[in-house]
Amino acid sequence: MLSERTLDVGWSRLLKRFGQEAGLEASAKRCGALVRRREIRKAGDLLRLALAYGPCRMSLRSTAAWASISGIAEMSDVAVLKRLQGCADWLETVAGELLACRVGMTSWRRWGRVVRLYDATTVSHPGSERANWRLHATYDPEVGRLHDFELTDDRGGETLKRARVSAGEIWVADRGLAHGGGLAHVVNHGADFVVRIGWNSLALRTAAGRAFDLAARLAGLGSAASAQFHAQAVSDVGEIVPVRLLVWRKPPQEAAREIKRIRDKAARRGCKRGNGTPDPRSLVAARYIILASSLEAPANQIFELYRLRWQIELAFKRLKSLLHFDELQAKHPELARTWLLAHLIAALVIDDHVTEALDTPPSAHRIAASTASA
C-alpha cells in the first residue's frame, strides 16, 4: 500500500514507472488537467497530489497541509478540491497507459488459448445504501493481475458487451453476466465463453425454434449427478447464440444452504409484498451448478476452467481489504472518480512491483523449481 513516506522519499523512483515526464505533461495538457499552471505546475506533482488524497487516505485539508510541507505547493483545501475534480479524465488515461504496458505479457492458456476472467464490483458513497460506482474488470489468471477495467456510475450495467474481446480467447464469467447480448458479443469477436447461469438467466429455445424449458429439464433429472443439453440463447435484439448447457449436482450441504438462502430471501420479500413463497423452479435449480458454454471440450474440463473465476473475486477482495477501495470518501462525481482512479493506479503500480520482484532471483529460481516439480 502507498504511504506518505513512499510519496516523500521514494517518489522519484515511483514516478519513473509512469514513463517519460514529457509524456505525462502532454497527456495532462491534452486532458485539461493542467490548463492553468498556478500552484501545481508539473503533471508529476498533480499525480502525487491525487495519490496522497486517494490511496494515502488524506482528507482535502490534510492533503493541502502535506503539499505545503512537502514543498509541492501552497494551497487551500478548496484549491486542492478543484484540482482533483479536474484531473479524473487524465488519471483514466494514466491508468490506461499502465495497462497498455502489459500487452504481450504471458497469459494463462487452456488448450493453447488465452483465458480471460470477467466480473464487476461496486462501491458506495459515504452514507449511501446502494451502489454508486461499478468497476468492470478483466483479469489475467496467469500473471495474477488486472488486464483491463472500466469505471462507471451505477447506471453502467454489468455486461460482457463492455469486454474488449480478441479472437481465440476464452471468457469466463459469473451469473451477473449471463445475457444473450453479451454472449453474442464474445462469439461475434471470434472468442468462446464459459458463463454460469440460473434457470431463467437466458431466453432459450430449441433448434426448431420452440421454447426451451430449462427448469423442467432440471426437474426431470431425478438422481442424475450431471447432464448436458444443447439450446439457443436469444439476445434482446434477436441475435442467436448456440449454447451448450452443462449441469452438475451440488453436494447436499451446499444445496441445502442455497435453498435456505432462497427461502429466507423470499420470506424477507414477503414482509414487504405479502408473498413469502419462493418460486418452486428456483428451489429445483438451487441443487445444481449450470454453465452455458460455446466450447465442445469435456464437461469436467469446462467446470475446472470455470473454477478459475474465483481469482478475480480474490483480486477484488485484495483491492478492498488492502487498498480500501470500497471506503470512498467523496460524493461529488468527478472527485469520487479521481479518488477511485487513484486507487486503481496504485493497485497497478503495486502489481507491477510485485511481479518484478517475483521475476528476480532468488524468487524467480524458486518459482521455476516449483513449476518444474509440479
C-alpha positions, 0 to 999 in steps of 0.5 A: 500500500502507498504511504506518505513516506513512499510519496516523500522519499521514494517518489522519484523512483515511483514516478519513473514507472509512469514513463517519460515526464514529457509524456505525462505533461502532454497527456495532462495538457491534452486532458485539461488537467493542467490548463492553468499552471498556478500552484501545481505546475508539473503533471508529476506533482498533480499525480502525487497530489491525487495519490496522497488524497486517494490511496494515502487516505488524506482528507482535502485539508490534510492533503493541502497541509502535506503539499505545503510541507512537502514543498509541492505547493501552497494551497487551500483545501478548496484549491486542492478540491478543484484540482482533483475534480479536474484531473479524473479524465487524465488519471483514466488515461494514466491508468490506461497507459499502465495497462497498455504496458502489459500487452504481450505479457504471458497469459494463462492458456487452456488448450493453447488459448488465452483465458480471460476472467470477467466480473464487476464490483461496486462501491458506495458513497459515504452514507449511501445504501446502494451502489454508486460506482461499478468497476468492470474488470478483466483479469489475467489468471496467469500473471495474477493481475488486472488486464483491463477495467472500466469505471462507471456510475451505477447506471453502467450495467454489468455486461460482457458487451463492455469486454474488449474481446480478441479472437481465440480467447476464452471468457469466463464469467459469473451469473451477473453476466449471463445475457444473450447480448453479451454472449453474442458479443464474445462469439461475434469477436471470434472468442468462446465463453464459459458463463454460469447461469440460473434457470431463467438467466437466458431466453432459450429455445430449441433448434426448431425454434420452440421454447426451451424449458430449462427448469423442467429439464432440471426437474426431470433429472431425478438422481442424475449427478450431471447432464448436458443439453444443447439450446439457443440463447436469444439476445434482446435484439434477436441475435442467436447464440448456440449454447451448450448447457452443462449441469452438475449436482451440488453436494447436499450441504451446499444445496441445502444452504442455497435453498435456505438462502432462497427461502429466507430471501423470499420470506424477507420479500414477503414482509414487504409484498405479502408473498413469502413463497419462493418460486418452486423452479428456483428451489429445483435449480438451487441443487445444481451448478449450470454453465452455458458454454460455446466450447465442445471440450469435456464437461469436467474440463469446462467446470475446472476452467470455470473454477478459475473465476474465483481469482478475480473475486480474490483480486477484488477482495485484495483491492478492498481489504488492502487498498480500501477501495470500497471506503470512498470518501467523496460524493461529488462525481468527478472527485469520487472518480479521481479518488477511485482512479487513484486507487486503481493506479496504485493497485497497478503500480503495486502489481507491477512491483510485485511481479518484478520482484517475483521475476528476480532471483532468488524468487524467480529460481524458486518459482521455476523449481516449483513449476518444474516439480509440479 
